[in-house]
Amino acid sequence: MTAIHSNLIDVAPSRSQSGILVKNEGASQPSFDIYEAYQRALADDDVSPPLAAILSLTELITHSDAGTMFELVKALNDGAEALKQHVPNPIGLTAGCELFIGFVTLFPHESANFSELKREIVRQGKNYTSDAIKFRSKIAELTLGFIKDDSVILTHSYSRVVTQALLHAHTRKRISVYVTEARPRGLGLKTYDTLTAAGIPCTVVLDSAVAYVMDKVDFVLVGSEAVVESGGLINAVGSNQMAIIAKAENKPFYALAESYKFHRLFPLSQYDLPTHNSKILSFSQPINSTGPGQRRPPLSPTESQDGNEVADERAPGSARPFKAPSQWTMTPEQINTNPDVDYTRPDLISLVFSDVGVLTPEGVSQYLVGMFAGL
């Protein structure tokens, strides 16, 4: 298991026009769809994108007819590229691909039989993913020492490792949790359901109410999509503003990250992230435009955005008219112009809890440099 962290690499096979089929040279074996293998691995709720990427690459090796290490690494790199092209947010799986391909690149080539060598690489890759799922238990135990009895904790969206840490803390201490709704996917509600089912007092708060609730909490606890070379954090969008507010309120901001999420990436801003593109935060042509230089009159209290009249219903105890929630739901197009993840600078992060220890952001940076030093 730890051998994968000692060695690192990038490899993959040739692709079809769709970019996801890896075809063997000989006709004796059928084509291998690495994206299908990736989706199959993700069907297990315990398996995160980096681990699913590693499992799909190990499966690729079993289908590859590569006869040399050069060919094998080439196949792995091609497979990793195919995965990145078919996933909207490739950050997590890229970290997993880097880790495994780095391991393969530095793997000792002592075996005279290359097929036997490939089988050993596959065996170690699968063993690593099995062990890596247990990293969350170790992180949960490390986090416990920083949680006092009667702590009030703020978390964001849904994270496997954060959820496990909170459930573990609940068995030993009294805690209460605020969780953001995390629109547009609403994954904070998944966290809420999990925690309340375990008996943890939990309240869902609006994403826009983070500053409002910050004064009530003892610290912030978030998960991660990736921890990058600067010691900064990539996580569900909204994490950065949460960190900024926590800093302003002098509240600790803790990030939990398995070491397979340590990523060779050095963003300087939100716009350096691999997920950013020209559509993010772009302006669309107003659908109610009446012509050049003309502006549409403002909506009346009983008029919807499509120009139709709506019932003038009133909220109980309120004199103000309100519309049904469906009237104000974002369209898929509007959602697609917003980011899924954001970048939090290292100076906003108090500590990073990982299976390799409790690290400062500077410590994460040093660990990453040493981790990939052999490549």
PEBELTA-V196941 format. One record per residue. N is the residue number from 1. RES is the residue in three letters. PHI is phi in whole degrees, 0 to 359 (999 if undefined). NEAR is the number of other C-alpha atoms within 12 Angstrom. D_FIRST is the distance of its C-alpha to the first C-alpha in Angstrom with 1 decimal. Layout:
# PEBELTA-V196941
n: <N & N>
res: <RES & RES>
phi: <PHI & PHI>
near: <NEAR & NEAR>
d_first: <D_FIRST & D_FIRST>
This chain:
# PEBELTA-V196941
n: <1 & 2 & 3 & 4 & 5 & 6 & 7 & 8 & 9 & 10 & 11 & 12 & 13 & 14 & 15 & 16 & 17 & 18 & 19 & 20 & 21 & 22 & 23 & 24 & 25 & 26 & 27 & 28 & 29 & 30 & 31 & 32 & 33 & 34 & 35 & 36 & 37 & 38 & 39 & 40 & 41 & 42 & 43 & 44 & 45 & 46 & 47 & 48 & 49 & 50 & 51 & 52 & 53 & 54 & 55 & 56 & 57 & 58 & 59 & 60 & 61 & 62 & 63 & 64 & 65 & 66 & 67 & 68 & 69 & 70 & 71 & 72 & 73 & 74 & 75 & 76 & 77 & 78 & 79 & 80 & 81 & 82 & 83 & 84 & 85 & 86 & 87 & 88 & 89 & 90 & 91 & 92 & 93 & 94 & 95 & 96 & 97 & 98 & 99 & 100 & 101 & 102 & 103 & 104 & 105 & 106 & 107 & 108 & 109 & 110 & 111 & 112 & 113 & 114 & 115 & 116 & 117 & 118 & 119 & 120 & 121 & 122 & 123 & 124 & 125 & 126 & 127 & 128 & 129 & 130 & 131 & 132 & 133 & 134 & 135 & 136 & 137 & 138 & 139 & 140 & 141 & 142 & 143 & 144 & 145 & 146 & 147 & 148 & 149 & 150 & 151 & 152 & 153 & 154 & 155 & 156 & 157 & 158 & 159 & 160 & 161 & 162 & 163 & 164 & 165 & 166 & 167 & 168 & 169 & 170 & 171 & 172 & 173 & 174 & 175 & 176 & 177 & 178 & 179 & 180 & 181 & 182 & 183 & 184 & 185 & 186 & 187 & 188 & 189 & 190 & 191 & 192 & 193 & 194 & 195 & 196 & 197 & 198 & 199 & 200 & 201 & 202 & 203 & 204 & 205 & 206 & 207 & 208 & 209 & 210 & 211 & 212 & 213 & 214 & 215 & 216 & 217 & 218 & 219 & 220 & 221 & 222 & 223 & 224 & 225 & 226 & 227 & 228 & 229 & 230 & 231 & 232 & 233 & 234 & 235 & 236 & 237 & 238 & 239 & 240 & 241 & 242 & 243 & 244 & 245 & 246 & 247 & 248 & 249 & 250 & 251 & 252 & 253 & 254 & 255 & 256 & 257 & 258 & 259 & 260 & 261 & 262 & 263 & 264 & 265 & 266 & 267 & 268 & 269 & 270 & 271 & 272 & 273 & 274 & 275 & 276 & 277 & 278 & 279 & 280 & 281 & 282 & 283 & 284 & 285 & 286 & 287 & 288 & 289 & 290 & 291 & 292 & 293 & 294 & 295 & 296 & 297 & 298 & 299 & 300 & 301 & 302 & 303 & 304 & 305 & 306 & 307 & 308 & 309 & 310 & 311 & 312 & 313 & 314 & 315 & 316 & 317 & 318 & 319 & 320 & 321 & 322 & 323 & 324 & 325 & 326 & 327 & 328 & 329 & 330 & 331 & 332 & 333 & 334 & 335 & 336 & 337 & 338 & 339 & 340 & 341 & 342 & 343 & 344 & 345 & 346 & 347 & 348 & 349 & 350 & 351 & 352 & 353 & 354 & 355 & 356 & 357 & 358 & 359 & 360 & 361 & 362 & 363 & 364 & 365 & 366 & 367 & 368 & 369 & 370 & 371 & 372 & 373 & 374 & 375>
res: <MET & THR & ALA & ILE & HIS & SER & ASN & LEU & ILE & ASP & VAL & ALA & PRO & SER & ARG & SER & GLN & SER & GLY & ILE & LEU & VAL & LYS & ASN & GLU & GLY & ALA & SER & GLN & PRO & SER & PHE & ASP & ILE & TYR & GLU & ALA & TYR & GLN & ARG & ALA & LEU & ALA & ASP & ASP & ASP & VAL & SER & PRO & PRO & LEU & ALA & ALA & ILE & LEU & SER & LEU & THR & GLU & LEU & ILE & THR & HIS & SER & ASP & ALA & GLY & THR & MET & PHE & GLU & LEU & VAL & LYS & ALA & LEU & ASN & ASP & GLY & ALA & GLU & ALA & LEU & LYS & GLN & HIS & VAL & PRO & ASN & PRO & ILE & GLY & LEU & THR & ALA & GLY & CYS & GLU & LEU & PHE & ILE & GLY & PHE & VAL & THR & LEU & PHE & PRO & HIS & GLU & SER & ALA & ASN & PHE & SER & GLU & LEU & LYS & ARG & GLU & ILE & VAL & ARG & GLN & GLY & LYS & ASN & TYR & THR & SER & ASP & ALA & ILE & LYS & PHE & ARG & SER & LYS & ILE & ALA & GLU & LEU & THR & LEU & GLY & PHE & ILE & LYS & ASP & ASP & SER & VAL & ILE & LEU & THR & HIS & SER & TYR & SER & ARG & VAL & VAL & THR & GLN & ALA & LEU & LEU & HIS & ALA & HIS & THR & ARG & LYS & ARG & ILE & SER & VAL & TYR & VAL & THR & GLU & ALA & ARG & PRO & ARG & GLY & LEU & GLY & LEU & LYS & THR & TYR & ASP & THR & LEU & THR & ALA & ALA & GLY & ILE & PRO & CYS & THR & VAL & VAL & LEU & ASP & SER & ALA & VAL & ALA & TYR & VAL & MET & ASP & LYS & VAL & ASP & PHE & VAL & LEU & VAL & GLY & SER & GLU & ALA & VAL & VAL & GLU & SER & GLY & GLY & LEU & ILE & ASN & ALA & VAL & GLY & SER & ASN & GLN & MET & ALA & ILE & ILE & ALA & LYS & ALA & GLU & ASN & LYS & PRO & PHE & TYR & ALA & LEU & ALA & GLU & SER & TYR & LYS & PHE & HIS & ARG & LEU & PHE & PRO & LEU & SER & GLN & TYR & ASP & LEU & PRO & THR & HIS & ASN & SER & LYS & ILE & LEU & SER & PHE & SER & GLN & PRO & ILE & ASN & SER & THR & GLY & PRO & GLY & GLN & ARG & ARG & PRO & PRO & LEU & SER & PRO & THR & GLU & SER & GLN & ASP & GLY & ASN & GLU & VAL & ALA & ASP & GLU & ARG & ALA & PRO & GLY & SER & ALA & ARG & PRO & PHE & LYS & ALA & PRO & SER & GLN & TRP & THR & MET & THR & PRO & GLU & GLN & ILE & ASN & THR & ASN & PRO & ASP & VAL & ASP & TYR & THR & ARG & PRO & ASP & LEU & ILE & SER & LEU & VAL & PHE & SER & ASP & VAL & GLY & VAL & LEU & THR & PRO & GLU & GLY & VAL & SER & GLN & TYR & LEU & VAL & GLY & MET & PHE & ALA & GLY & LEU>
phi: <999 & 293 & 299 & 293 & 281 & 280 & 235 & 214 & 185 & 214 & 212 & 181 & 266 & 287 & 241 & 279 & 300 & 290 & 91 & 235 & 263 & 255 & 257 & 283 & 297 & 279 & 270 & 287 & 241 & 288 & 295 & 247 & 262 & 290 & 292 & 296 & 297 & 297 & 296 & 296 & 294 & 291 & 298 & 279 & 296 & 281 & 265 & 270 & 308 & 299 & 288 & 297 & 296 & 297 & 296 & 291 & 289 & 294 & 293 & 301 & 299 & 294 & 263 & 274 & 258 & 304 & 251 & 224 & 296 & 300 & 295 & 294 & 296 & 299 & 297 & 294 & 297 & 295 & 296 & 298 & 296 & 298 & 297 & 300 & 285 & 246 & 234 & 300 & 240 & 272 & 298 & 296 & 293 & 296 & 300 & 294 & 297 & 301 & 298 & 289 & 293 & 298 & 298 & 296 & 300 & 264 & 293 & 297 & 262 & 272 & 286 & 284 & 258 & 291 & 296 & 292 & 297 & 296 & 297 & 291 & 297 & 298 & 299 & 291 & 297 & 291 & 297 & 298 & 296 & 296 & 290 & 295 & 298 & 279 & 301 & 297 & 295 & 294 & 295 & 299 & 291 & 295 & 293 & 305 & 294 & 257 & 254 & 272 & 298 & 69 & 291 & 249 & 241 & 251 & 230 & 230 & 58 & 231 & 220 & 299 & 289 & 293 & 301 & 295 & 296 & 290 & 296 & 293 & 298 & 296 & 286 & 241 & 218 & 269 & 225 & 230 & 228 & 259 & 230 & 287 & 293 & 62 & 292 & 272 & 279 & 67 & 290 & 298 & 291 & 293 & 299 & 303 & 299 & 294 & 289 & 292 & 296 & 271 & 92 & 272 & 300 & 214 & 227 & 274 & 241 & 297 & 302 & 280 & 254 & 299 & 296 & 295 & 271 & 302 & 294 & 271 & 259 & 271 & 195 & 251 & 230 & 232 & 269 & 202 & 277 & 196 & 248 & 258 & 298 & 284 & 92 & 281 & 235 & 249 & 207 & 309 & 305 & 112 & 295 & 296 & 294 & 297 & 293 & 298 & 292 & 299 & 297 & 294 & 264 & 58 & 253 & 300 & 241 & 255 & 245 & 249 & 209 & 293 & 295 & 286 & 263 & 289 & 233 & 281 & 214 & 225 & 288 & 259 & 204 & 300 & 276 & 267 & 290 & 298 & 278 & 282 & 213 & 294 & 281 & 295 & 61 & 281 & 265 & 255 & 290 & 302 & 287 & 260 & 296 & 257 & 139 & 301 & 76 & 250 & 236 & 285 & 301 & 298 & 295 & 280 & 302 & 246 & 246 & 275 & 292 & 271 & 92 & 273 & 284 & 236 & 298 & 273 & 278 & 234 & 291 & 305 & 75 & 233 & 270 & 269 & 290 & 220 & 254 & 298 & 307 & 297 & 291 & 242 & 284 & 294 & 282 & 305 & 295 & 294 & 297 & 292 & 269 & 247 & 284 & 270 & 227 & 220 & 251 & 250 & 296 & 297 & 289 & 265 & 257 & 282 & 210 & 243 & 264 & 222 & 291 & 267 & 131 & 266 & 240 & 282 & 304 & 295 & 295 & 297 & 300 & 295 & 297 & 296 & 299 & 292 & 298 & 254 & 296 & 281 & 269>
near: <26 & 23 & 22 & 36 & 37 & 27 & 29 & 36 & 39 & 37 & 42 & 49 & 42 & 35 & 30 & 18 & 10 & 16 & 26 & 31 & 31 & 42 & 31 & 28 & 20 & 13 & 10 & 11 & 14 & 17 & 24 & 34 & 33 & 46 & 35 & 28 & 29 & 37 & 24 & 21 & 28 & 22 & 15 & 15 & 16 & 24 & 33 & 38 & 41 & 43 & 44 & 43 & 51 & 55 & 45 & 44 & 57 & 45 & 34 & 48 & 47 & 33 & 36 & 42 & 31 & 28 & 21 & 21 & 32 & 22 & 26 & 37 & 39 & 31 & 41 & 45 & 36 & 34 & 49 & 50 & 32 & 39 & 44 & 31 & 23 & 22 & 24 & 19 & 28 & 32 & 42 & 44 & 45 & 45 & 42 & 48 & 48 & 44 & 47 & 50 & 45 & 34 & 37 & 44 & 33 & 28 & 30 & 19 & 19 & 13 & 16 & 12 & 14 & 23 & 22 & 17 & 25 & 35 & 22 & 23 & 40 & 32 & 23 & 28 & 42 & 28 & 22 & 31 & 37 & 21 & 25 & 37 & 30 & 24 & 35 & 37 & 29 & 29 & 38 & 37 & 30 & 31 & 35 & 29 & 18 & 28 & 29 & 19 & 18 & 18 & 27 & 32 & 43 & 51 & 53 & 48 & 41 & 37 & 37 & 36 & 42 & 44 & 39 & 34 & 39 & 51 & 33 & 28 & 35 & 32 & 19 & 20 & 21 & 23 & 32 & 33 & 41 & 42 & 48 & 42 & 32 & 34 & 29 & 28 & 23 & 24 & 25 & 36 & 28 & 25 & 38 & 35 & 24 & 25 & 35 & 24 & 14 & 21 & 19 & 31 & 26 & 31 & 25 & 34 & 27 & 25 & 32 & 18 & 22 & 32 & 25 & 19 & 30 & 35 & 23 & 21 & 29 & 29 & 36 & 47 & 48 & 50 & 42 & 48 & 45 & 48 & 48 & 41 & 31 & 32 & 40 & 46 & 51 & 49 & 42 & 40 & 35 & 38 & 43 & 34 & 29 & 44 & 42 & 27 & 30 & 34 & 26 & 16 & 23 & 19 & 29 & 31 & 43 & 44 & 50 & 53 & 50 & 45 & 45 & 49 & 48 & 47 & 41 & 36 & 30 & 28 & 27 & 20 & 20 & 28 & 19 & 16 & 30 & 30 & 33 & 26 & 19 & 14 & 17 & 23 & 18 & 16 & 14 & 14 & 10 & 14 & 13 & 18 & 15 & 12 & 11 & 10 & 7 & 10 & 13 & 16 & 12 & 13 & 16 & 18 & 19 & 22 & 19 & 23 & 23 & 16 & 17 & 13 & 16 & 21 & 16 & 17 & 17 & 16 & 12 & 9 & 8 & 9 & 10 & 13 & 18 & 22 & 21 & 16 & 9 & 12 & 19 & 13 & 16 & 17 & 13 & 11 & 16 & 18 & 18 & 23 & 21 & 27 & 32 & 33 & 38 & 36 & 43 & 43 & 33 & 35 & 24 & 33 & 42 & 35 & 35 & 45 & 42 & 40 & 31 & 28 & 24 & 30 & 32 & 28 & 34 & 25 & 28 & 40 & 27 & 20 & 30 & 36 & 22 & 19 & 30 & 31 & 17 & 17 & 22>
d_first: <0.0 & 3.8 & 5.2 & 5.8 & 7.6 & 9.3 & 10.6 & 12.4 & 15.1 & 17.6 & 19.0 & 21.2 & 24.3 & 28.0 & 29.4 & 32.6 & 35.2 & 33.5 & 30.4 & 28.0 & 28.7 & 27.0 & 29.4 & 28.8 & 31.4 & 32.7 & 34.5 & 32.9 & 30.0 & 30.5 & 29.4 & 26.0 & 26.1 & 22.9 & 24.3 & 25.1 & 21.5 & 20.4 & 23.1 & 22.2 & 18.6 & 20.3 & 22.6 & 20.1 & 20.9 & 17.5 & 16.0 & 16.8 & 17.8 & 14.8 & 12.6 & 15.7 & 15.9 & 12.5 & 13.6 & 17.0 & 16.0 & 14.1 & 17.4 & 19.4 & 18.0 & 19.3 & 22.6 & 22.9 & 25.3 & 24.1 & 25.0 & 23.8 & 20.8 & 23.3 & 24.2 & 20.7 & 19.8 & 23.3 & 22.6 & 19.4 & 21.3 & 24.2 & 22.2 & 20.8 & 24.4 & 25.7 & 23.5 & 24.6 & 28.2 & 28.2 & 26.7 & 29.0 & 26.4 & 23.6 & 22.1 & 19.1 & 18.3 & 18.9 & 16.3 & 13.7 & 15.4 & 15.4 & 11.8 & 11.0 & 14.3 & 13.6 & 10.5 & 12.9 & 15.7 & 14.4 & 12.9 & 15.2 & 18.0 & 19.0 & 19.7 & 23.4 & 22.8 & 21.2 & 20.9 & 18.8 & 16.6 & 16.3 & 15.4 & 12.5 & 11.2 & 12.0 & 10.3 & 6.8 & 7.8 & 9.0 & 6.4 & 4.4 & 8.0 & 8.8 & 6.7 & 7.9 & 11.4 & 11.4 & 11.3 & 15.0 & 15.9 & 14.9 & 16.7 & 19.6 & 20.0 & 20.1 & 22.6 & 24.8 & 26.0 & 27.6 & 29.4 & 32.8 & 34.8 & 36.9 & 34.8 & 35.7 & 32.8 & 32.9 & 30.1 & 30.2 & 29.6 & 26.7 & 23.1 & 20.6 & 19.1 & 22.7 & 24.1 & 21.6 & 22.4 & 26.1 & 26.0 & 24.3 & 27.0 & 29.7 & 29.0 & 29.8 & 32.1 & 34.7 & 33.7 & 35.4 & 33.9 & 35.4 & 33.6 & 34.9 & 35.8 & 33.9 & 36.3 & 36.6 & 33.8 & 34.5 & 31.0 & 32.1 & 34.0 & 30.8 & 29.6 & 33.1 & 33.2 & 29.9 & 30.9 & 34.5 & 33.5 & 31.7 & 34.9 & 33.9 & 37.0 & 36.2 & 38.4 & 37.8 & 39.3 & 40.4 & 38.4 & 41.7 & 42.0 & 39.1 & 41.6 & 43.8 & 41.2 & 39.4 & 42.0 & 41.2 & 37.4 & 35.7 & 32.7 & 30.8 & 27.3 & 25.7 & 22.5 & 21.5 & 21.2 & 19.8 & 20.1 & 21.6 & 22.3 & 25.4 & 23.7 & 25.5 & 24.5 & 24.9 & 25.6 & 28.1 & 31.6 & 33.4 & 30.7 & 32.4 & 35.8 & 34.4 & 33.0 & 36.3 & 38.2 & 36.0 & 36.6 & 40.3 & 40.4 & 38.4 & 35.8 & 32.1 & 29.8 & 26.2 & 23.4 & 20.2 & 17.2 & 13.5 & 11.9 & 11.3 & 15.1 & 15.7 & 18.0 & 19.9 & 23.3 & 26.3 & 28.9 & 32.1 & 33.6 & 33.2 & 34.6 & 31.8 & 29.3 & 28.3 & 29.8 & 33.2 & 36.0 & 39.8 & 40.1 & 38.4 & 41.3 & 43.9 & 47.5 & 49.0 & 52.7 & 54.3 & 55.4 & 58.5 & 59.8 & 63.5 & 64.1 & 64.0 & 64.8 & 65.2 & 63.2 & 63.0 & 64.5 & 62.0 & 61.1 & 63.5 & 62.2 & 62.4 & 61.2 & 57.7 & 56.1 & 57.2 & 60.8 & 61.4 & 62.9 & 60.9 & 62.1 & 63.0 & 61.0 & 60.6 & 58.0 & 59.3 & 61.0 & 60.7 & 63.4 & 61.0 & 60.4 & 56.9 & 55.3 & 53.0 & 49.3 & 49.2 & 51.7 & 49.3 & 46.0 & 44.3 & 44.6 & 41.5 & 42.9 & 43.0 & 39.4 & 38.3 & 39.9 & 37.7 & 34.1 & 31.1 & 29.2 & 30.3 & 29.2 & 29.5 & 30.2 & 28.3 & 31.6 & 31.8 & 28.4 & 28.6 & 24.9 & 21.5 & 19.4 & 15.6 & 12.5 & 12.8 & 16.4 & 19.9 & 20.9 & 24.1 & 24.3 & 25.0 & 21.8 & 19.8 & 21.7 & 21.0 & 17.2 & 17.3 & 19.6 & 17.4 & 14.3 & 16.3 & 18.6 & 17.7 & 18.8>
